Amino acid sequence: MGAALLDVAVSPLFVWSTFTGVLAAELGVPEPSLSVVFAVGLACFTVGVLVGGRLADGLPPRVLALGTAVGVVAGLVLCAEASSVPVLLEGLLIFRTANPLGFLFGREEASVKESSVVYS
């Protein structure tokens, strides 16, 4: 179940080209100009995963979950309200950096629960 939910969360990153036509029309820009948005999203996701491991080790779970939720919601709101490529980039930067932290939080919580079941 967790893998299926993870796939749903990550898949929009890999099916970006299905959104570019409508998004380009709504923003009034040529489709190729949106390739930078994909590149930034992928880079931010990578940074989020790399930095997130250290944050997951050093922050209490509640703080990590709350910070992730705030970042994801703020990024999605900016993306939804974007009227230009720079605003879309800002939203995606926030969303794609915060999003992996949620994956790490879920992984940490699952491993703690699993180890308590196995060793108790």
Secondary structure, DSSP 8 states (H G I E B T S, - for coil): -HHHHHHHHHHHHHTTHHHHHHHHHHHTS-GGGGHHHHHHHHHHHHHHHHHHHHHHHHS-HHHHHHHHHHHHHHHHHHHHH--SHHHHHHHHHHHHHHHHHHHHHHHHHHHHHHHHHHH-
